[in-house]
Amino acid sequence: MYRRIVAVAALLSSLSAFAADVAGTWKLTVKMSVGTGTPTLVLKQDGEALSGTYTGRFGTSPVKGTLKGNAIEFSSTVSGPMGSGEVTYKGTVDGGSMSGTVNLGPMGDGTFTGTMQ
């Protein structure tokens, strides 16, 4: 029984070594019904916790988020012509790329792709 516990613990430990590494600079392409944007995302990673900056058409703002396995979620508050609002990205990471959906509050929903620079 003890050997099985040790084997399971070793397996779980090795799986955490394969967690995605998203720290760095990302070039995003955001597509919405009102147009396309190309913001830059700079991420720092501490385990599953993400922080960093989002720079887009309306300036730079702080980012907070999580990475659980290959599932990424992050948000920032941006100001634009329609006021301030939270932008939330949800997607998956695959090596040096990510993709998913984005909610831009009153401006609606869209999709995004990203490539690590």
Buried (B, 14 or more C-beta within 10 A) or exposed (E): EEEEEEEEEEEEEEEEEEBBEBBBEBEBBBEBEEEEBEBBBBBEBEEEEBBBBBBBEEEBBEBEBEBEEBBBBBBBBBEBEEEEBEBBBBBEBEEEEBBBEBBBBEBEEBEBBBBBE
